[in-house]
């Protein structure tokens, strides 16, 4: 979910002037935020391209800013299907792990298609 979020970018519409880090986002502006880029930002994730399970310990989570990980969006417009998606993911991963042995194919590079959802070729 961090390296390959289901949606790679989200947009928001500013309903009022929003001061942010010394700038003002004017009312009526559209702002796009990319989970794909934020989840790979070296300031929040050392070795961002690596899968490191220790990132998800209580200490690892507490060390990062609140919205540095948001695969389902955040706030009032957060995806209502998040709980269902996590439940389905656990069931599917459990089923796959019980039936097959997975391994990484050496040298295989994943090509991503940045459509509405992030998919591989």
Jmol script that loads the backbone (N, CA, C; Angstrom):
load data "model"
ATOM      1  N   UNK A   1       0.820  -1.195   0.000  1.00  0.00           N
ATOM      2  CA  UNK A   1       0.000   0.000   0.000  1.00  0.00           C
ATOM      3  C   UNK A   1       0.866   1.262   0.000  1.00  0.00           C
ATOM      4  N   UNK A   2       2.049   1.188   0.594  1.00  0.00           N
ATOM      5  CA  UNK A   2       2.901   2.372   0.584  1.00  0.00           C
ATOM      6  C   UNK A   2       3.538   2.558  -0.784  1.00  0.00           C
ATOM      7  N   UNK A   3       4.154   1.519  -1.300  1.00  0.00           N
ATOM      8  CA  UNK A   3       4.853   1.656  -2.581  1.00  0.00           C
ATOM      9  C   UNK A   3       3.904   1.672  -3.772  1.00  0.00           C
ATOM     10  N   UNK A   4       2.798   0.983  -3.671  1.00  0.00           N
ATOM     11  CA  UNK A   4       1.846   0.912  -4.779  1.00  0.00           C
ATOM     12  C   UNK A   4       0.430   1.166  -4.270  1.00  0.00           C
ATOM     13  N   UNK A   5       0.122   2.432  -3.926  1.00  0.00           N
ATOM     14  CA  UNK A   5      -1.207   2.732  -3.397  1.00  0.00           C
ATOM     15  C   UNK A   5      -2.277   2.516  -4.469  1.00  0.00           C
ATOM     16  N   UNK A   6      -3.519   2.216  -4.061  1.00  0.00           N
ATOM     17  CA  UNK A   6      -4.566   1.947  -5.045  1.00  0.00           C
ATOM     18  C   UNK A   6      -4.858   3.142  -5.952  1.00  0.00           C
ATOM     19  N   UNK A   7      -4.794   4.320  -5.417  1.00  0.00           N
ATOM     20  CA  UNK A   7      -4.954   5.545  -6.199  1.00  0.00           C
ATOM     21  C   UNK A   7      -3.670   6.332  -6.017  1.00  0.00           C
ATOM     22  N   UNK A   8      -3.076   6.778  -7.097  1.00  0.00           N
ATOM     23  CA  UNK A   8      -1.745   7.386  -7.009  1.00  0.00           C
ATOM     24  C   UNK A   8      -1.760   8.894  -6.795  1.00  0.00           C
ATOM     25  N   UNK A   9      -2.910   9.535  -7.002  1.00  0.00           N
ATOM     26  CA  UNK A   9      -3.002  10.982  -6.807  1.00  0.00           C
ATOM     27  C   UNK A   9      -4.444  11.334  -6.441  1.00  0.00           C
ATOM     28  N   UNK A  10      -4.603  12.324  -5.565  1.00  0.00           N
ATOM     29  CA  UNK A  10      -5.948  12.786  -5.217  1.00  0.00           C
ATOM     30  C   UNK A  10      -6.001  14.294  -5.397  1.00  0.00           C
ATOM     31  N   UNK A  11      -7.171  14.804  -5.668  1.00  0.00           N
ATOM     32  CA  UNK A  11      -7.353  16.240  -5.846  1.00  0.00           C
ATOM     33  C   UNK A  11      -8.317  16.792  -4.818  1.00  0.00           C
ATOM     34  N   UNK A  12      -8.093  18.029  -4.456  1.00  0.00           N
ATOM     35  CA  UNK A  12      -8.985  18.722  -3.531  1.00  0.00           C
ATOM     36  C   UNK A  12      -9.211  20.138  -4.053  1.00  0.00           C
ATOM     37  N   UNK A  13     -10.367  20.696  -3.719  1.00  0.00           N
ATOM     38  CA  UNK A  13     -10.763  22.033  -4.129  1.00  0.00           C
ATOM     39  C   UNK A  13     -10.770  22.915  -2.884  1.00  0.00           C
ATOM     40  N   UNK A  14     -10.004  24.009  -2.910  1.00  0.00           N
ATOM     41  CA  UNK A  14      -9.917  24.904  -1.745  1.00  0.00           C
ATOM     42  C   UNK A  14     -11.207  25.712  -1.627  1.00  0.00           C
ATOM     43  N   UNK A  15     -11.907  25.543  -0.515  1.00  0.00           N
ATOM     44  CA  UNK A  15     -13.162  26.258  -0.288  1.00  0.00           C
ATOM     45  C   UNK A  15     -12.940  27.647   0.293  1.00  0.00           C
ATOM     46  N   UNK A  16     -11.727  27.895   0.770  1.00  0.00           N
ATOM     47  CA  UNK A  16     -11.351  29.214   1.303  1.00  0.00           C
ATOM     48  C   UNK A  16      -9.847  29.368   1.124  1.00  0.00           C
ATOM     49  N   UNK A  17      -9.327  30.567   1.301  1.00  0.00           N
ATOM     50  CA  UNK A  17      -7.878  30.767   1.264  1.00  0.00           C
ATOM     51  C   UNK A  17      -7.244  29.918   2.357  1.00  0.00           C
ATOM     52  N   UNK A  18      -6.198  29.190   2.006  1.00  0.00           N
ATOM     53  CA  UNK A  18      -5.557  28.286   2.963  1.00  0.00           C
ATOM     54  C   UNK A  18      -4.075  28.615   3.085  1.00  0.00           C
ATOM     55  N   UNK A  19      -3.650  29.238   4.205  1.00  0.00           N
ATOM     56  CA  UNK A  19      -2.214  29.466   4.392  1.00  0.00           C
ATOM     57  C   UNK A  19      -1.495  28.149   4.656  1.00  0.00           C
ATOM     58  N   UNK A  20      -0.335  27.989   4.019  1.00  0.00           N
ATOM     59  CA  UNK A  20       0.421  26.753   4.185  1.00  0.00           C
ATOM     60  C   UNK A  20       1.906  27.031   3.977  1.00  0.00           C
ATOM     61  N   UNK A  21       2.698  26.862   5.036  1.00  0.00           N
ATOM     62  CA  UNK A  21       4.157  27.018   4.965  1.00  0.00           C
ATOM     63  C   UNK A  21       4.585  28.327   4.314  1.00  0.00           C
ATOM     64  N   UNK A  22       3.958  29.423   4.669  1.00  0.00           N
ATOM     65  CA  UNK A  22       4.341  30.726   4.146  1.00  0.00           C
ATOM     66  C   UNK A  22       3.708  31.076   2.808  1.00  0.00           C
ATOM     67  N   UNK A  23       2.907  30.199   2.252  1.00  0.00           N
ATOM     68  CA  UNK A  23       2.199  30.449   0.996  1.00  0.00           C
ATOM     69  C   UNK A  23       0.702  30.455   1.284  1.00  0.00           C
ATOM     70  N   UNK A  24      -0.058  30.967   0.326  1.00  0.00           N
ATOM     71  CA  UNK A  24      -1.511  30.911   0.446  1.00  0.00           C
ATOM     72  C   UNK A  24      -2.059  30.192  -0.779  1.00  0.00           C
ATOM     73  N   UNK A  25      -2.853  29.170  -0.539  1.00  0.00           N
ATOM     74  CA  UNK A  25      -3.569  28.497  -1.622  1.00  0.00           C
ATOM     75  C   UNK A  25      -4.894  29.238  -1.738  1.00  0.00           C
ATOM     76  N   UNK A  26      -5.104  29.959  -2.857  1.00  0.00           N
ATOM     77  CA  UNK A  26      -6.308  30.789  -2.976  1.00  0.00           C
ATOM     78  C   UNK A  26      -7.600  29.973  -3.052  1.00  0.00           C
ATOM     79  N   UNK A  27      -8.659  30.548  -2.506  1.00  0.00           N
ATOM     80  CA  UNK A  27      -9.986  29.942  -2.588  1.00  0.00           C
ATOM     81  C   UNK A  27     -10.284  29.624  -4.056  1.00  0.00           C
ATOM     82  N   UNK A  28     -10.852  28.451  -4.301  1.00  0.00           N
ATOM     83  CA  UNK A  28     -11.205  28.056  -5.662  1.00  0.00           C
ATOM     84  C   UNK A  28     -10.118  27.285  -6.390  1.00  0.00           C
ATOM     85  N   UNK A  29      -8.919  27.227  -5.805  1.00  0.00           N
ATOM     86  CA  UNK A  29      -7.813  26.497  -6.441  1.00  0.00           C
ATOM     87  C   UNK A  29      -8.023  24.997  -6.312  1.00  0.00           C
ATOM     88  N   UNK A  30      -7.456  24.271  -7.261  1.00  0.00           N
ATOM     89  CA  UNK A  30      -7.418  22.816  -7.176  1.00  0.00           C
ATOM     90  C   UNK A  30      -6.010  22.406  -6.772  1.00  0.00           C
ATOM     91  N   UNK A  31      -5.922  21.518  -5.799  1.00  0.00           N
ATOM     92  CA  UNK A  31      -4.634  21.034  -5.309  1.00  0.00           C
ATOM     93  C   UNK A  31      -4.608  19.523  -5.508  1.00  0.00           C
ATOM     94  N   UNK A  32      -3.505  19.025  -6.061  1.00  0.00           N
ATOM     95  CA  UNK A  32      -3.342  17.583  -6.237  1.00  0.00           C
ATOM     96  C   UNK A  32      -2.203  17.109  -5.352  1.00  0.00           C
ATOM     97  N   UNK A  33      -2.430  16.010  -4.654  1.00  0.00           N
ATOM     98  CA  UNK A  33      -1.422  15.425  -3.773  1.00  0.00           C
ATOM     99  C   UNK A  33      -1.226  13.981  -4.213  1.00  0.00           C
ATOM    100  N   UNK A  34       0.023  13.583  -4.370  1.00  0.00           N
ATOM    101  CA  UNK A  34       0.317  12.232  -4.838  1.00  0.00           C
ATOM    102  C   UNK A  34       0.765  11.337  -3.691  1.00  0.00           C
ATOM    103  N   UNK A  35      -0.057  10.325  -3.384  1.00  0.00           N
ATOM    104  CA  UNK A  35       0.351   9.326  -2.404  1.00  0.00           C
ATOM    105  C   UNK A  35       1.588   8.591  -2.904  1.00  0.00           C
ATOM    106  N   UNK A  36       1.639   8.334  -4.196  1.00  0.00           N
ATOM    107  CA  UNK A  36       2.767   7.617  -4.793  1.00  0.00           C
ATOM    108  C   UNK A  36       4.078   8.328  -4.468  1.00  0.00           C
ATOM    109  N   UNK A  37       4.119   9.658  -4.614  1.00  0.00           N
ATOM    110  CA  UNK A  37       5.345  10.418  -4.324  1.00  0.00           C
ATOM    111  C   UNK A  37       5.569  10.596  -2.824  1.00  0.00           C
ATOM    112  N   UNK A  38       4.515  10.921  -2.081  1.00  0.00           N
ATOM    113  CA  UNK A  38       4.668  11.127  -0.637  1.00  0.00           C
ATOM    114  C   UNK A  38       5.157   9.864   0.058  1.00  0.00           C
ATOM    115  N   UNK A  39       4.668   8.711  -0.363  1.00  0.00           N
ATOM    116  CA  UNK A  39       5.052   7.446   0.267  1.00  0.00           C
ATOM    117  C   UNK A  39       6.478   7.035  -0.079  1.00  0.00           C
ATOM    118  N   UNK A  40       7.116   7.756  -0.994  1.00  0.00           N
ATOM    119  CA  UNK A  40       8.513   7.500  -1.366  1.00  0.00           C
ATOM    120  C   UNK A  40       9.432   8.662  -0.971  1.00  0.00           C
ATOM    121  N   UNK A  41       8.918   9.597  -0.201  1.00  0.00           N
ATOM    122  CA  UNK A  41       9.670  10.800   0.159  1.00  0.00           C
ATOM    123  C   UNK A  41      10.750  10.444   1.182  1.00  0.00           C
ATOM    124  N   UNK A  42      12.037  10.633   0.836  1.00  0.00           N
ATOM    125  CA  UNK A  42      13.132  10.216   1.727  1.00  0.00           C
ATOM    126  C   UNK A  42      13.132  10.901   3.096  1.00  0.00           C
ATOM    127  N   UNK A  43      12.519  12.066   3.196  1.00  0.00           N
ATOM    128  CA  UNK A  43      12.466  12.748   4.495  1.00  0.00           C
ATOM    129  C   UNK A  43      11.648  11.935   5.507  1.00  0.00           C
ATOM    130  N   UNK A  44      10.653  11.205   5.027  1.00  0.00           N
ATOM    131  CA  UNK A  44       9.793  10.416   5.910  1.00  0.00           C
ATOM    132  C   UNK A  44      10.103   8.927   5.886  1.00  0.00           C
ATOM    133  N   UNK A  45      10.727   8.466   4.795  1.00  0.00           N
ATOM    134  CA  UNK A  45      11.013   7.037   4.634  1.00  0.00           C
ATOM    135  C   UNK A  45      12.458   6.851   4.186  1.00  0.00           C
ATOM    136  N   UNK A  46      13.345   6.429   5.089  1.00  0.00           N
ATOM    137  CA  UNK A  46      14.712   6.125   4.676  1.00  0.00           C
ATOM    138  C   UNK A  46      14.665   4.902   3.759  1.00  0.00           C
ATOM    139  N   UNK A  47      15.530   4.877   2.769  1.00  0.00           N
ATOM    140  CA  UNK A  47      15.497   3.810   1.749  1.00  0.00           C
ATOM    141  C   UNK A  47      14.062   3.616   1.252  1.00  0.00           C
ATOM    142  N   UNK A  48      13.468   4.655   0.659  1.00  0.00           N
ATOM    143  CA  UNK A  48      12.039   4.618   0.347  1.00  0.00           C
ATOM    144  C   UNK A  48      11.605   3.525  -0.623  1.00  0.00           C
ATOM    145  N   UNK A  49      12.493   3.025  -1.463  1.00  0.00           N
ATOM    146  CA  UNK A  49      12.109   1.993  -2.433  1.00  0.00           C
ATOM    147  C   UNK A  49      12.135   0.581  -1.840  1.00  0.00           C
ATOM    148  N   UNK A  50      12.614   0.452  -0.610  1.00  0.00           N
ATOM    149  CA  UNK A  50      12.722  -0.874   0.020  1.00  0.00           C
ATOM    150  C   UNK A  50      11.509  -1.170   0.891  1.00  0.00           C
ATOM    151  N   UNK A  51      11.155  -2.429   0.944  1.00  0.00           N
ATOM    152  CA  UNK A  51      10.126  -2.882   1.882  1.00  0.00           C
ATOM    153  C   UNK A  51      10.820  -3.198   3.197  1.00  0.00           C
ATOM    154  N   UNK A  52      10.494  -2.458   4.237  1.00  0.00           N
ATOM    155  CA  UNK A  52      11.089  -2.648   5.562  1.00  0.00           C
ATOM    156  C   UNK A  52       9.950  -2.749   6.583  1.00  0.00           C
ATOM    157  N   UNK A  53       9.617  -3.953   7.024  1.00  0.00           N
ATOM    158  CA  UNK A  53       8.482  -4.135   7.943  1.00  0.00           C
ATOM    159  C   UNK A  53       8.584  -3.311   9.230  1.00  0.00           C
ATOM    160  N   UNK A  54       9.796  -3.016   9.677  1.00  0.00           N
ATOM    161  CA  UNK A  54       9.943  -2.254  10.924  1.00  0.00           C
ATOM    162  C   UNK A  54       9.402  -0.829  10.809  1.00  0.00           C
ATOM    163  N   UNK A  55       9.124  -0.360   9.610  1.00  0.00           N
ATOM    164  CA  UNK A  55       8.505   0.968   9.448  1.00  0.00           C
ATOM    165  C   UNK A  55       7.146   1.017  10.147  1.00  0.00           C
ATOM    166  N   UNK A  56       6.518  -0.140  10.311  1.00  0.00           N
ATOM    167  CA  UNK A  56       5.140  -0.195  10.778  1.00  0.00           C
ATOM    168  C   UNK A  56       5.017  -0.565  12.254  1.00  0.00           C
ATOM    169  N   UNK A  57       6.128  -0.512  12.995  1.00  0.00           N
ATOM    170  CA  UNK A  57       6.047  -0.668  14.447  1.00  0.00           C
ATOM    171  C   UNK A  57       5.446   0.615  15.021  1.00  0.00           C
ATOM    172  N   UNK A  58       5.006   0.570  16.256  1.00  0.00           N
ATOM    173  CA  UNK A  58       4.435   1.763  16.894  1.00  0.00           C
ATOM    174  C   UNK A  58       5.438   2.914  16.878  1.00  0.00           C
ATOM    175  N   UNK A  59       6.720   2.606  17.112  1.00  0.00           N
ATOM    176  CA  UNK A  59       7.751   3.651  17.126  1.00  0.00           C
ATOM    177  C   UNK A  59       7.951   4.235  15.729  1.00  0.00           C
ATOM    178  N   UNK A  60       7.972   3.376  14.715  1.00  0.00           N
ATOM    179  CA  UNK A  60       8.155   3.846  13.342  1.00  0.00           C
ATOM    180  C   UNK A  60       7.023   4.744  12.884  1.00  0.00           C
ATOM    181  N   UNK A  61       5.806   4.368  13.233  1.00  0.00           N
ATOM    182  CA  UNK A  61       4.637   5.168  12.860  1.00  0.00           C
ATOM    183  C   UNK A  61       4.649   6.504  13.595  1.00  0.00           C
ATOM    184  N   UNK A  62       4.982   6.481  14.889  1.00  0.00           N
ATOM    185  CA  UNK A  62       4.999   7.712  15.689  1.00  0.00           C
ATOM    186  C   UNK A  62       6.072   8.689  15.221  1.00  0.00           C
ATOM    187  N   UNK A  63       7.124   8.192  14.579  1.00  0.00           N
ATOM    188  CA  UNK A  63       8.234   9.049  14.145  1.00  0.00           C
ATOM    189  C   UNK A  63       7.901   9.855  12.886  1.00  0.00           C
ATOM    190  N   UNK A  64       6.831   9.508  12.195  1.00  0.00           N
ATOM    191  CA  UNK A  64       6.471  10.195  10.951  1.00  0.00           C
ATOM    192  C   UNK A  64       5.319  11.163  11.175  1.00  0.00           C
ATOM    193  N   UNK A  65       5.226  12.209  10.341  1.00  0.00           N
ATOM    194  CA  UNK A  65       4.065  13.104  10.426  1.00  0.00           C
ATOM    195  C   UNK A  65       2.762  12.352  10.150  1.00  0.00           C
ATOM    196  N   UNK A  66       1.681  12.863  10.694  1.00  0.00           N
ATOM    197  CA  UNK A  66       0.377  12.191  10.649  1.00  0.00           C
ATOM    198  C   UNK A  66      -0.050  11.773   9.238  1.00  0.00           C
ATOM    199  N   UNK A  67       0.052  12.642   8.260  1.00  0.00           N
ATOM    200  CA  UNK A  67      -0.453  12.322   6.926  1.00  0.00           C
ATOM    201  C   UNK A  67       0.656  11.990   5.936  1.00  0.00           C
ATOM    202  N   UNK A  68       1.745  11.400   6.414  1.00  0.00           N
ATOM    203  CA  UNK A  68       2.803  10.974   5.488  1.00  0.00           C
ATOM    204  C   UNK A  68       2.461   9.625   4.863  1.00  0.00           C
ATOM    205  N   UNK A  69       1.445   8.955   5.370  1.00  0.00           N
ATOM    206  CA  UNK A  69       0.964   7.694   4.806  1.00  0.00           C
ATOM    207  C   UNK A  69      -0.553   7.775   4.709  1.00  0.00           C
ATOM    208  N   UNK A  70      -1.080   7.801   3.481  1.00  0.00           N
ATOM    209  CA  UNK A  70      -2.524   7.949   3.301  1.00  0.00           C
ATOM    210  C   UNK A  70      -2.997   7.259   2.013  1.00  0.00           C
ATOM    211  N   UNK A  71      -2.894   5.933   1.957  1.00  0.00           N
ATOM    212  CA  UNK A  71      -3.266   5.227   0.730  1.00  0.00           C
ATOM    213  C   UNK A  71      -4.747   5.354   0.365  1.00  0.00           C
ATOM    214  N   UNK A  72      -5.592   5.691   1.332  1.00  0.00           N
ATOM    215  CA  UNK A  72      -7.025   5.835   1.064  1.00  0.00           C
ATOM    216  C   UNK A  72      -7.484   7.283   1.220  1.00  0.00           C
ATOM    217  N   UNK A  73      -6.561   8.231   1.099  1.00  0.00           N
ATOM    218  CA  UNK A  73      -6.909   9.618   1.314  1.00  0.00           C
ATOM    219  C   UNK A  73      -6.913   9.926   2.801  1.00  0.00           C
ATOM    220  N   UNK A  74      -7.494  11.076   3.157  1.00  0.00           N
ATOM    221  CA  UNK A  74      -7.506  11.477   4.563  1.00  0.00           C
ATOM    222  C   UNK A  74      -8.622  12.485   4.800  1.00  0.00           C
ATOM    223  N   UNK A  75      -8.959  12.653   6.046  1.00  0.00           N
ATOM    224  CA  UNK A  75      -9.952  13.650   6.418  1.00  0.00           C
ATOM    225  C   UNK A  75     -11.368  13.254   6.043  1.00  0.00           C
ATOM    226  N   UNK A  76     -12.204  14.256   5.840  1.00  0.00           N
ATOM    227  CA  UNK A  76     -13.612  14.032   5.546  1.00  0.00           C
ATOM    228  C   UNK A  76     -13.881  13.333   4.226  1.00  0.00           C
ATOM    229  N   UNK A  77     -12.919  13.359   3.319  1.00  0.00           N
ATOM    230  CA  UNK A  77     -13.101  12.713   2.016  1.00  0.00           C
ATOM    231  C   UNK A  77     -12.328  11.404   1.909  1.00  0.00           C
ATOM    232  N   UNK A  78     -11.969  10.836   3.040  1.00  0.00           N
ATOM    233  CA  UNK A  78     -11.261   9.552   3.043  1.00  0.00           C
ATOM    234  C   UNK A  78     -12.176   8.471   2.483  1.00  0.00           C
ATOM    235  N   UNK A  79     -11.616   7.530   1.770  1.00  0.00           N
ATOM    236  CA  UNK A  79     -12.375   6.441   1.145  1.00  0.00           C
ATOM    237  C   UNK A  79     -13.176   5.667   2.194  1.00  0.00           C
ATOM    238  N   UNK A  80     -14.485   5.523   1.963  1.00  0.00           N
ATOM    239  CA  UNK A  80     -15.322   4.800   2.928  1.00  0.00           C
ATOM    240  C   UNK A  80     -15.100   3.292   2.849  1.00  0.00           C
ATOM    241  N   UNK A  81     -14.420   2.836   1.807  1.00  0.00           N
ATOM    242  CA  UNK A  81     -14.174   1.405   1.656  1.00  0.00           C
ATOM    243  C   UNK A  81     -12.876   0.925   2.274  1.00  0.00           C
ATOM    244  N   UNK A  82     -12.191   1.788   3.044  1.00  0.00           N
ATOM    245  CA  UNK A  82     -10.887   1.408   3.597  1.00  0.00           C
ATOM    246  C   UNK A  82     -10.960   0.137   4.445  1.00  0.00           C
ATOM    247  N   UNK A  83     -11.900   0.052   5.367  1.00  0.00           N
ATOM    248  CA  UNK A  83     -11.998  -1.137   6.236  1.00  0.00           C
ATOM    249  C   UNK A  83     -12.256  -2.395   5.423  1.00  0.00           C
ATOM    250  N   UNK A  84     -13.136  -2.296   4.434  1.00  0.00           N
ATOM    251  CA  UNK A  84     -13.422  -3.441   3.574  1.00  0.00           C
ATOM    252  C   UNK A  84     -12.172  -3.850   2.795  1.00  0.00           C
ATOM    253  N   UNK A  85     -11.443  -2.865   2.268  1.00  0.00           N
ATOM    254  CA  UNK A  85     -10.230  -3.165   1.492  1.00  0.00           C
ATOM    255  C   UNK A  85      -9.185  -3.878   2.346  1.00  0.00           C
ATOM    256  N   UNK A  86      -8.962  -3.422   3.585  1.00  0.00           N
ATOM    257  CA  UNK A  86      -7.982  -4.075   4.464  1.00  0.00           C
ATOM    258  C   UNK A  86      -8.424  -5.503   4.792  1.00  0.00           C
ATOM    259  N   UNK A  87      -9.712  -5.689   5.045  1.00  0.00           N
ATOM    260  CA  UNK A  87     -10.221  -7.030   5.346  1.00  0.00           C
ATOM    261  C   UNK A  87     -10.033  -7.956   4.150  1.00  0.00           C
ATOM    262  N   UNK A  88     -10.394  -7.476   2.964  1.00  0.00           N
ATOM    263  CA  UNK A  88     -10.222  -8.284   1.756  1.00  0.00           C
ATOM    264  C   UNK A  88      -8.753  -8.603   1.510  1.00  0.00           C
ATOM    265  N   UNK A  89      -7.883  -7.618   1.711  1.00  0.00           N
ATOM    266  CA  UNK A  89      -6.448  -7.839   1.486  1.00  0.00           C
ATOM    267  C   UNK A  89      -5.923  -8.937   2.406  1.00  0.00           C
ATOM    268  N   UNK A  90      -6.296  -8.900   3.680  1.00  0.00           N
ATOM    269  CA  UNK A  90      -5.840  -9.931   4.616  1.00  0.00           C
ATOM    270  C   UNK A  90      -6.355 -11.312   4.221  1.00  0.00           C
ATOM    271  N   UNK A  91      -7.604 -11.387   3.810  1.00  0.00           N
ATOM    272  CA  UNK A  91      -8.167 -12.674   3.393  1.00  0.00           C
ATOM    273  C   UNK A  91      -7.478 -13.209   2.138  1.00  0.00           C
ATOM    274  N   UNK A  92      -7.268 -12.351   1.153  1.00  0.00           N
ATOM    275  CA  UNK A  92      -6.627 -12.778  -0.097  1.00  0.00           C
ATOM    276  C   UNK A  92      -5.179 -13.177   0.149  1.00  0.00           C
ATOM    277  N   UNK A  93      -4.445 -12.381   0.911  1.00  0.00           N
ATOM    278  CA  UNK A  93      -3.046 -12.715   1.202  1.00  0.00           C
ATOM    279  C   UNK A  93      -2.969 -14.037   1.963  1.00  0.00           C
ATOM    280  N   UNK A  94      -3.850 -14.221   2.938  1.00  0.00           N
ATOM    281  CA  UNK A  94      -3.870 -15.482   3.685  1.00  0.00           C
ATOM    282  C   UNK A  94      -4.172 -16.670   2.792  1.00  0.00           C
ATOM    283  N   UNK A  95      -5.145 -16.514   1.896  1.00  0.00           N
ATOM    284  CA  UNK A  95      -5.496 -17.596   0.979  1.00  0.00           C
ATOM    285  C   UNK A  95      -4.326 -17.910   0.034  1.00  0.00           C
ATOM    286  N   UNK A  96      -3.717 -16.878  -0.541  1.00  0.00           N
ATOM    287  CA  UNK A  96      -2.582 -17.093  -1.447  1.00  0.00           C
ATOM    288  C   UNK A  96      -1.415 -17.751  -0.723  1.00  0.00           C
ATOM    289  N   UNK A  97      -1.111 -17.260   0.479  1.00  0.00           N
ATOM    290  CA  UNK A  97       0.022 -17.807   1.232  1.00  0.00           C
ATOM    291  C   UNK A  97      -0.212 -19.257   1.641  1.00  0.00           C
ATOM    292  N   UNK A  98      -1.465 -19.637   1.836  1.00  0.00           N
ATOM    293  CA  UNK A  98      -1.741 -21.021   2.231  1.00  0.00           C
ATOM    294  C   UNK A  98      -1.685 -21.995   1.050  1.00  0.00           C
ATOM    295  N   UNK A  99      -1.793 -21.469  -0.168  1.00  0.00           N
ATOM    296  CA  UNK A  99      -1.849 -22.345  -1.341  1.00  0.00           C
ATOM    297  C   UNK A  99      -0.598 -22.311  -2.218  1.00  0.00           C
ATOM    298  N   UNK A 100       0.122 -21.213  -2.205  1.00  0.00           N
ATOM    299  CA  UNK A 100       1.278 -21.077  -3.089  1.00  0.00           C
ATOM    300  C   UNK A 100       2.472 -20.507  -2.343  1.00  0.00           C
ATOM    301  N   UNK A 101       3.635 -20.791  -2.873  1.00  0.00           N
ATOM    302  CA  UNK A 101       4.872 -20.209  -2.355  1.00  0.00           C
ATOM    303  C   UNK A 101       5.283 -19.116  -3.335  1.00  0.00           C
ATOM    304  N   UNK A 102       5.383 -17.898  -2.861  1.00  0.00           N
ATOM    305  CA  UNK A 102       5.714 -16.756  -3.715  1.00  0.00           C
ATOM    306  C   UNK A 102       7.205 -16.465  -3.645  1.00  0.00           C
ATOM    307  N   UNK A 103       7.739 -15.947  -4.738  1.00  0.00           N
ATOM    308  CA  UNK A 103       9.129 -15.513  -4.749  1.00  0.00           C
ATOM    309  C   UNK A 103       9.279 -14.362  -5.726  1.00  0.00           C
ATOM    310  N   UNK A 104      10.308 -13.593  -5.532  1.00  0.00           N
ATOM    311  CA  UNK A 104      10.616 -12.479  -6.425  1.00  0.00           C
ATOM    312  C   UNK A 104      11.336 -13.033  -7.644  1.00  0.00           C
ATOM    313  N   UNK A 105      10.956 -12.553  -8.814  1.00  0.00           N
ATOM    314  CA  UNK A 105      11.642 -12.963 -10.038  1.00  0.00           C
ATOM    315  C   UNK A 105      12.833 -12.030 -10.212  1.00  0.00           C
ATOM    316  N   UNK A 106      14.068 -12.553 -10.118  1.00  0.00           N
ATOM    317  CA  UNK A 106      15.250 -11.696 -10.230  1.00  0.00           C
ATOM    318  C   UNK A 106      15.259 -10.919 -11.548  1.00  0.00           C
ATOM    319  N   UNK A 107      15.547  -9.630 -11.447  1.00  0.00           N
ATOM    320  CA  UNK A 107      15.678  -8.791 -12.627  1.00  0.00           C
ATOM    321  C   UNK A 107      14.368  -8.283 -13.207  1.00  0.00           C
ATOM    322  N   UNK A 108      13.228  -8.734 -12.680  1.00  0.00           N
ATOM    323  CA  UNK A 108      11.942  -8.280 -13.223  1.00  0.00           C
ATOM    324  C   UNK A 108      11.637  -6.883 -12.700  1.00  0.00           C
ATOM    325  N   UNK A 109      11.375  -5.957 -13.601  1.00  0.00           N
ATOM    326  CA  UNK A 109      11.048  -4.585 -13.218  1.00  0.00           C
ATOM    327  C   UNK A 109       9.569  -4.346 -13.503  1.00  0.00           C
ATOM    328  N   UNK A 110       8.874  -3.785 -12.547  1.00  0.00           N
ATOM    329  CA  UNK A 110       7.451  -3.505 -12.704  1.00  0.00           C
ATOM    330  C   UNK A 110       7.284  -2.180 -13.439  1.00  0.00           C
ATOM    331  N   UNK A 111       6.517  -2.188 -14.521  1.00  0.00           N
ATOM    332  CA  UNK A 111       6.173  -0.959 -15.232  1.00  0.00           C
ATOM    333  C   UNK A 111       4.791  -0.534 -14.762  1.00  0.00           C
ATOM    334  N   UNK A 112       4.658   0.730 -14.366  1.00  0.00           N
ATOM    335  CA  UNK A 112       3.387   1.210 -13.839  1.00  0.00           C
ATOM    336  C   UNK A 112       2.650   2.046 -14.875  1.00  0.00           C
ATOM    337  N   UNK A 113       1.330   1.916 -14.889  1.00  0.00           N
ATOM    338  CA  UNK A 113       0.466   2.700 -15.763  1.00  0.00           C
ATOM    339  C   UNK A 113      -0.300   3.694 -14.892  1.00  0.00           C
ATOM    340  N   UNK A 114       0.019   5.000 -14.976  1.00  0.00           N
ATOM    341  CA  UNK A 114      -0.658   5.978 -14.120  1.00  0.00           C
ATOM    342  C   UNK A 114      -2.031   6.363 -14.671  1.00  0.00           C
ATOM    343  N   UNK A 115      -2.995   5.464 -14.542  1.00  0.00           N
ATOM    344  CA  UNK A 115      -4.361   5.745 -14.954  1.00  0.00           C
ATOM    345  C   UNK A 115      -5.140   6.169 -13.714  1.00  0.00           C
ATOM    346  N   UNK A 116      -6.443   6.013 -13.698  1.00  0.00           N
ATOM    347  CA  UNK A 116      -7.210   6.420 -12.518  1.00  0.00           C
ATOM    348  C   UNK A 116      -6.699   5.687 -11.289  1.00  0.00           C
ATOM    349  N   UNK A 117      -6.458   4.390 -11.441  1.00  0.00           N
ATOM    350  CA  UNK A 117      -5.785   3.639 -10.391  1.00  0.00           C
ATOM    351  C   UNK A 117      -4.414   3.252 -10.922  1.00  0.00           C
ATOM    352  N   UNK A 118      -3.491   2.987 -10.033  1.00  0.00           N
ATOM    353  CA  UNK A 118      -2.130   2.627 -10.426  1.00  0.00           C
ATOM    354  C   UNK A 118      -2.090   1.137 -10.715  1.00  0.00           C
ATOM    355  N   UNK A 119      -1.740   0.770 -11.962  1.00  0.00           N
ATOM    356  CA  UNK A 119      -1.705  -0.638 -12.360  1.00  0.00           C
ATOM    357  C   UNK A 119      -0.356  -0.961 -12.967  1.00  0.00           C
ATOM    358  N   UNK A 120      -0.032  -2.241 -12.973  1.00  0.00           N
ATOM    359  CA  UNK A 120       1.196  -2.678 -13.644  1.00  0.00           C
ATOM    360  C   UNK A 120       0.829  -3.255 -14.997  1.00  0.00           C
ATOM    361  N   UNK A 121       1.806  -3.291 -15.894  1.00  0.00           N
ATOM    362  CA  UNK A 121       1.579  -3.901 -17.221  1.00  0.00           C
ATOM    363  C   UNK A 121       1.637  -5.383 -17.113  1.00  0.00           C
TER     364      UNK A 121
END
end "model"
wireframe off; spacefill off
backbone 0.3
color backbone group
